[in-house]
Amino acid sequence: MSSNRPCIARRALTWLAMGAALVASGASAQMEIDEIVITSGPSYSGGSFGDYFIDPVVFGSGIASVSISSASGTLMDVDLFEVTPGEFICDEGIPSEPCEEFASLAAISALGALTFDFVGDLSEIDSETIPLADYDPGSGQSGFPDVTFPSQGQTGVSPSATLTWTTPPSWVEALAVGIENIATGVTPDEDLFFGMPVTTTSWAPSGMSSGNAYDFEISYFEPFEFEDPRTTDGARSYLFTSAFESLNSVVFFVPEPGFLPALAAGVLLIGRLARRRNAG
């Protein structure tokens, strides 16, 4: 599976575990570590497994920086990025993407533990170590999202188009969708649907614009583990989530306003030339 998938798919499991986004703020304030969430699981795309991933997320306030290391030494001083005030994630901007894309769940378990080193706005220092384990959600699920519109490589898609897919399997508990501008790598719009089962089959993104190519990604999720007692010390809340993810992506093109008339004129011209040849 491509490692350049939209952030919506990577972070949907965290949202499932949290139930609601925690937004903490307060520059130059006493450091508080509210939540550490680690998600892990295999992905399923096009009938095969791949991209066994791990994504740590930290929530808190008064935090200046966060870095992580693993007990095995595979991950050393990897910085997390603050994407919203008080929310730090391991993003794909990190060289070689060390926080995801392992060969197996066992390879994740082999990390041993993740140590989070914190520096506060007031130069406070803290450290928390979270043990990891081999969580196997199993492989009994089947099927990946079958996108019905647009088709792979489709041109002429309207910037106000509604994207559609087939009804999700009954095991799906959450459905994540997102579009990424291929040229810029920016994800202008994303959404997450909850339910049991999820029956949503369409989505109208609001961030598309003419003259761009987009990668539309849809992911099915079935979470298995929301909280592990081995990662809770009684004073702070640490979650380890595990889930099955099934995904698919489609690339499509939103043309400039004048593109379609020009294309239609070109098609008509080719048709006329063909008729003249046949008449001759």
C-alpha positions in Angstrom: 0.0 0.0 0.0 1.2 3.5 -0.7 2.7 5.3 2.2 1.3 8.7 0.9 -2.2 8.0 2.1 -4.2 11.0 3.5 -3.9 11.7 7.2 -7.6 10.8 7.7 -6.8 7.1 7.4 -3.8 7.2 9.6 -5.6 9.1 12.4 -9.1 7.6 12.3 -8.1 4.9 14.8 -7.0 7.5 17.2 -10.4 9.3 16.9 -12.1 6.0 17.5 -10.1 5.5 20.7 -10.6 9.0 22.0 -14.3 9.2 21.1 -13.8 12.9 20.7 -10.9 15.2 19.9 -9.0 16.6 22.9 -7.9 20.1 22.2 -5.5 21.5 24.7 -3.8 24.9 24.6 -1.8 27.3 26.7 1.5 28.6 25.5 4.1 29.2 28.2 2.1 27.3 30.7 2.7 24.5 33.2 3.2 21.2 31.2 0.4 18.7 31.5 0.4 15.3 29.7 -3.3 14.4 29.2 -3.3 11.4 26.9 -0.9 9.2 25.0 -2.6 7.1 22.3 -0.8 4.4 20.3 -2.6 2.8 17.4 -1.5 -0.4 15.6 -2.9 -2.8 13.1 -2.6 -4.3 9.6 -4.1 -2.8 6.5 -5.8 -4.7 3.7 -5.9 -3.4 0.1 -6.9 -5.1 -3.1 -7.1 -8.5 -1.5 -3.8 -8.6 0.4 -2.3 -7.4 3.7 0.4 -4.9 4.0 1.5 -1.7 5.8 1.5 -2.9 9.4 1.6 0.4 11.1 2.0 2.2 14.4 1.0 5.8 15.1 1.6 7.5 18.5 -0.3 10.6 19.4 0.1 12.8 22.4 -2.4 15.3 23.9 -1.6 17.8 26.5 -0.8 21.5 27.3 2.3 23.5 27.9 4.3 21.0 25.8 7.1 22.5 23.7 8.4 19.2 22.1 8.0 15.5 22.2 10.3 12.8 20.9 10.1 9.0 21.1 12.6 6.1 21.2 12.1 2.4 21.4 13.5 -0.1 23.8 15.1 -2.1 21.0 16.8 1.0 19.6 15.1 0.8 16.2 13.5 4.2 16.8 15.9 6.8 18.2 14.9 10.3 19.2 12.1 10.6 16.6 10.3 14.0 16.9 6.6 14.3 16.9 4.9 17.2 15.1 2.4 19.6 16.7 -0.5 19.6 14.2 -3.1 21.5 16.4 -2.4 23.2 19.8 -1.5 20.4 22.2 -1.8 17.5 19.7 1.5 15.9 18.6 1.6 13.2 15.9 4.2 11.1 14.1 3.8 12.4 10.5 5.1 11.0 7.2 7.3 14.1 7.0 9.8 12.1 9.1 12.5 10.6 7.0 11.8 6.9 6.2 8.5 7.1 8.1 9.8 5.1 11.2 6.5 5.3 13.0 4.7 3.1 10.5 5.0 0.5 7.7 6.5 -2.5 9.5 6.8 -6.0 8.0 4.4 -7.5 10.6 2.7 -7.0 13.9 5.5 -9.0 15.5 8.0 -6.4 14.2 6.0 -3.8 16.1 6.0 -5.9 19.2 9.8 -6.3 18.8 10.2 -2.5 19.5 9.7 -3.5 23.2 8.4 -0.2 24.4 8.1 3.4 23.3 9.6 6.1 25.6 8.1 9.5 25.2 10.5 12.4 26.2 8.8 15.7 26.9 10.1 19.3 27.2 7.7 21.9 28.5 7.2 25.5 27.6 8.9 26.4 30.9 11.8 23.9 30.3 10.2 21.2 32.4 11.4 17.6 31.5 9.3 14.5 31.7 9.4 10.9 30.4 6.9 8.1 30.0 7.5 4.6 28.8 4.7 2.5 27.2 5.2 -1.2 26.7 4.1 -2.7 23.4 2.7 -6.1 22.6 1.8 -8.1 19.5 -1.9 -7.3 18.9 -3.4 -9.5 16.2 -6.8 -8.3 15.1 -7.1 -11.4 12.9 -7.8 -11.7 9.2 -11.4 -13.0 9.2 -12.7 -9.8 7.5 -12.9 -9.6 3.8 -13.6 -7.1 1.1 -12.2 -3.6 0.5 -14.0 -0.5 -0.6 -15.2 -0.7 -4.2 -15.4 2.9 -5.4 -18.2 3.4 -8.0 -17.5 7.0 -8.8 -15.1 8.2 -10.0 -13.3 5.4 -11.8 -9.6 5.1 -11.7 -8.0 7.8 -13.8 -11.3 9.4 -14.7 -11.1 12.9 -16.2 -13.7 15.6 -16.3 -14.8 15.2 -12.6 -16.7 18.2 -11.4 -15.2 20.1 -8.4 -18.7 19.7 -6.7 -18.9 16.0 -7.5 -20.3 13.4 -5.0 -18.0 10.4 -4.6 -19.7 7.1 -4.2 -18.9 3.5 -3.2 -20.6 0.2 -2.6 -22.3 -0.6 0.7 -19.7 -1.5 3.4 -19.6 -5.0 4.9 -21.5 -5.6 8.1 -18.3 -5.7 10.2 -17.4 -2.1 9.4 -17.7 0.2 12.5 -16.1 3.3 11.0 -15.5 4.7 7.6 -12.9 7.3 6.8 -12.7 9.3 3.5 -10.3 11.9 2.3 -9.0 13.6 -0.8 -5.4 14.6 -1.4 -4.1 17.1 -4.0 -1.5 15.0 -5.9 0.5 18.1 -6.9 0.8 19.7 -3.4 0.2 16.7 -1.1 -2.4 18.8 0.7 -5.6 17.1 2.1 -8.2 19.8 1.6 -11.1 17.8 3.0 -11.8 14.7 5.0 -14.6 13.0 7.0 -15.2 10.1 9.3 -18.5 8.2 9.6 -19.4 6.1 12.7 -22.1 3.4 13.1 -22.6 -0.3 13.5 -22.8 -1.2 10.8 -21.8 1.9 8.7 -24.1 2.2 5.7 -22.8 5.4 4.2 -22.1 5.1 0.5 -21.5 8.7 -0.7 -19.5 11.8 0.2 -19.3 15.3 -1.3 -15.9 16.9 -0.5 -15.8 20.6 -0.3 -12.2 21.3 -0.9 -11.8 20.4 -4.6 -10.8 23.0 -7.2 -10.4 23.1 -11.0 -7.2 22.2 -12.6 -6.1 19.6 -10.1 -5.6 15.8 -9.8 -6.8 14.2 -6.6 -6.3 10.9 -4.8 -9.6 9.8 -3.2 -9.0 7.3 -0.4 -11.7 5.4 1.5 -10.9 3.2 4.5 -13.1 0.7 6.5 -12.2 0.1 10.2 -13.1 -2.5 12.8 -11.5 -1.6 16.1 -10.5 -4.4 18.5 -8.8 -2.9 21.5 -9.5 0.5 23.0 -7.6 0.3 26.3 -4.9 -2.0 27.6 -4.2 -2.1 31.4 -0.5 -2.6 30.7 -0.4 0.9 29.4 -2.2 2.6 32.2 -0.5 3.7 35.4 -3.6 4.9 37.2 -2.6 8.5 37.2 -2.5 9.2 33.5 -4.5 7.7 30.7 -2.6 5.7 28.1 -4.5 3.9 25.3 -3.3 1.2 23.0 -5.8 0.6 20.1 -5.7 -2.2 17.6 -7.8 -2.4 14.5 -8.3 -3.9 11.1 -8.2 -1.4 8.2 -9.4 -2.1 4.7 -8.8 0.6 2.1 -8.8 1.6 -1.5 -7.8 4.7 -3.4 -8.7 6.2 -6.8 -6.9 9.0 -8.7 -9.1 11.4 -10.7 -8.9 14.8 -12.4 -10.8 18.0 -12.0 -10.2 19.9 -15.3 -10.0 23.7 -15.9 -13.4 25.2 -16.9 -12.4 25.4 -20.5 -11.0 21.9 -20.8 -14.1 20.0 -21.5 -15.4 22.2 -24.4 -11.9 21.9 -26.0 -12.0 18.1 -25.5 -15.4 17.8 -27.0 -14.3 19.9 -30.1 -11.3 17.7 -30.5 -13.5 14.5 -30.4 -15.8 16.0 -33.0 -12.9 17.0 -35.3 -11.5 13.4 -35.1 -14.9 12.1 -36.0 -15.2 14.3 -39.0 -11.7 13.3 -40.3 -12.6 9.7 -39.9 -15.8 10.1 -41.9 -13.9 11.8 -44.7 -11.4 9.0 -44.9 -14.3 6.4 -45.0 -16.0 8.4 -47.7 -12.8 8.6 -49.8 
